Amino acid sequence: MSATGFLTADELNALLPGTFPGLLGIVIDSHERGRLTSHLDVRPELLAPNGYLHAGTVVTLADTSCGLPTRALLPEGASGFTTIELKSNHLSTAREGRIACVATNVHAGRTTQVWDAVVTNAESGRTIALFRCTQSVLWPR
């Protein structure tokens, strides 16, 4: 990892085993400063009892895709960050296949960062969810 906190997609993927995003099967495809792409393969364990993709799975993919690249944009001296607000609009769903996410930074300030993410059906390109989150920048006490 560089001094600026930038991790490559491979380095980010190495952080996931043994964590909730890792259990879901989230894979980071690319990471550049202010942008991250990811995906996960839909499997029966990720469905709600109604047979459709659980909304929490979609939110976790989007939140993870926004959270992982946050560190690379932290101001010098910050000790970390935490999600303080998130919102998702679910427009469609899936029962199988792969879903993909593109997360982009909208604002990287001294006290907050704002990220947008779009989750799509990887095969059809159809939008599954629109997501926005705000990260609080943490400072040492």
WOVEN-V71362 format. One record per pair of residues at least 4 apart in sequence whose C-alpha atoms are under 8 Angstrom apart, sorted by the first residue. I is the first residue (numbers start at 0). J is the second residue. Records with the same first field share a line. If there is no record, write none. Layout:
I=J + J
This chain:
0=4 + 5 + 6
1=5 + 6
3=71 + 72 + 73 + 75
4=70 + 71 + 72 + 73
5=32 + 68 + 70 + 71
6=10 + 11 + 30 + 71
7=11 + 29 + 30 + 31
8=12 + 27 + 28 + 29 + 30
9=13 + 27
10=14
11=15 + 27 + 67
12=16 + 26 + 27
14=18
15=19 + 20 + 21 + 25
16=20 + 21 + 22
17=21 + 22
18=22
19=23
20=24 + 25 + 59 + 60 + 63
21=25 + 26
23=39 + 45 + 56
24=39 + 40
25=37 + 38 + 39 + 40 + 60
26=37 + 38 + 39
27=35 + 36 + 37 + 38 + 64
28=35 + 36 + 37 + 38
29=35 + 36 + 37
30=34 + 35 + 36 + 68
31=35
32=68 + 71 + 72
33=68 + 69 + 71 + 72 + 103 + 104
34=68 + 101 + 102 + 103 + 104
35=64 + 65 + 68 + 101 + 102 + 103
36=64 + 99 + 100 + 101 + 102
37=60 + 64 + 99 + 100 + 101
38=60 + 97 + 98 + 99 + 100
39=60 + 97 + 98 + 99
40=95 + 96 + 97 + 98
41=45 + 46 + 52 + 93 + 94 + 95 + 96 + 97 + 98
42=46 + 94 + 95 + 96
45=52 + 53 + 56
46=50 + 51 + 52 + 53 + 94
47=51 + 52 + 53
50=94
51=92 + 93 + 94
52=56 + 57 + 92 + 93 + 94
53=57
54=58 + 89
55=59
56=60
57=61 + 118 + 128
58=62 + 87 + 130
59=63
60=64 + 100
61=65 + 100 + 102 + 116 + 117 + 118 + 130
62=66 + 85 + 132
63=67
64=68 + 100 + 101 + 102 + 116
65=69 + 102 + 103 + 104 + 114 + 115 + 116 + 132
66=70 + 82 + 134
68=72
69=73 + 80 + 112 + 134
70=79 + 80
72=107
73=77 + 79 + 107 + 109 + 136
74=108 + 109
76=138 + 139
77=136 + 137 + 138 + 139
78=136 + 137 + 138 + 139
79=136 + 137 + 138
80=134 + 135 + 136 + 137
81=134 + 135 + 136 + 137
82=132 + 133 + 134 + 135
83=132 + 133 + 134 + 135
84=132 + 133 + 134
85=130 + 131 + 132 + 133
86=130 + 131 + 132
87=128 + 129 + 130 + 131
88=128 + 129 + 130
89=127 + 128 + 129
90=126 + 127 + 128 + 129
91=125 + 126 + 127 + 128
92=127
93=120 + 127
96=120 + 121 + 122
97=120 + 121 + 122
98=118 + 119 + 120 + 121
99=118 + 119 + 120 + 121
100=116 + 117 + 118 + 119
101=116 + 117 + 118
102=114 + 115 + 116 + 117
103=114 + 115 + 116
104=112 + 113 + 114 + 115
105=112 + 113 + 114 + 115
106=111 + 112 + 113 + 114
107=111 + 112 + 113
108=112
109=136
110=135 + 136 + 137
111=133 + 134 + 135 + 136
112=133 + 134 + 135 + 136
113=131 + 132 + 133 + 134
114=131 + 132 + 133
115=129 + 130 + 131 + 132
116=129 + 130 + 131
117=126 + 127 + 128 + 129 + 130
118=126 + 127 + 128 + 129 + 130
119=124 + 125 + 126 + 127 + 128
120=124 + 125 + 126 + 127
121=125
